Amino acid sequence: MNAEFADRIKRLPPYLFAEIEKQIKVKKAAGVDLISLSIGDPDLPPPKFITDALKDEAANPKNHNYSFSQGEPDFRQAVTEWYKKRFHVDLAQDQVVALLGSKEGIANIARAFVNPGDRVLVPDPAYPVYANGSTILCDGVPVAMPLLEKNNFQPDFGALKPQKAKIMFLNYPNNPTATTVDKKFLAKAVEFAKNNNIILCYDNAYSEITFDGYRAPSILEIDDAMDVAIEFHSLSKTFNMTGDRIGFAVGNRQLVSGLTRVKSQIDSGPPVYTQKVAVKALGNYRSAEPPEFLRKNNQILAERRDLLADTLCDIGLQCEKPKATFYVWVNCNGNSMEFASKLLNVGVAVTPGIGFGKYGEGYARITFTQPKERIAEACERIRSLYK
Ligand SMILES: Cc1ncc(COP(=O)(O)O)c(C=O)c1O
């Protein structure tokens, strides 16, 4: 049989990491002790109260039936309470939908609102799912919003032509640039979306991975955001639970209900036991401040960040010390694929910026999701290239 891929699959851009992945395989096969600073998957474990809760909830036979597409009522209630504590935002349960990780929701939201040929504003560089899994797989047309260093890696709404776009994706704290924003920027985003009748999809997956006292805002804290916005969250990064696949989307009722309608035709809710664990995880917050587990987790990450960013600056590579996420976005002064290959030759894997979009060229993303000793070793290897 010669099964022909659908046109939308053919329209997906070439997988730019393939060449680097090939080189990584060759190095590993040759027995090189490779330090991977390329994947956004925390090496730190979930807190014990979560692994204990997972054991208990999974052992309960009642937690193995189908869940509702919108999620269990107690899960949605926990999300509303978390929003109240964390962001001082009031939500009703019907403004919450449970997700199998935020990636799934980001991909499925376009199915509810994007018709073939509709334009979708996507940041560039960006998490590739906005343009690919979401827009292109719904036959939409991604329109890049350049995130330039001179604009602090924020879209310039003044210069941006709305182009009758249906959706605009935004993500802060940002992957890959690690940029953070304040509420003034978010207010401009809401105003732009409102004035141009654009659905604002705000990806807040990294809101809890923050340092130096910075607290990431929710788009829903902004006046009028509830008219235009849906916000995506995840327990993946907050509680080091990437493999457990639990997240949620909240906000405007019509947007939440559109996403729920799509999901009800595609999947059932996340496993009930995972939702019950998430209730306990979110309940760990007593106020807007991070709970003890998160404070310790982020302290470990901040020490690694300091080591990595200080070394890169010391050897003359320009980067900001991020206030959030576990990424350093470094200016590599040229071709990002060549930079990544050069580092691979000394056994350090990083992600070339071009893989996140054309405006990512000239940069690389280096993650600090490895123990400090490994990051120290990686730093020495990178330093050896610049002596
Ligand atoms: C910006 C951003 N959004 C969303 C996700 C998806 O996370 P999850 O599906 O695990 O919630 C990721 C994962 O790396 C990400 O970097």
The ligand as an ORCA input file, in Angstrom:
! r2SCAN-3c Opt
* xyz 0 1
  C       5.742     26.912     26.087
  C       5.211     25.557     26.360
  N       3.890     25.391     26.413
  C       3.332     24.201     26.632
  C       4.118     23.084     26.815
  C       3.433     21.766     26.983
  O       3.550     21.212     28.224
  P       2.577     20.066     28.718
  O       1.844     19.527     27.524
  O       3.447     19.056     29.337
  O       1.623     20.726     29.661
  C       5.511     23.196     26.776
  C       6.363     22.022     26.936
  O       7.557     22.025     26.786
  C       6.065     24.469     26.533
  O       7.386     24.655     26.475
*
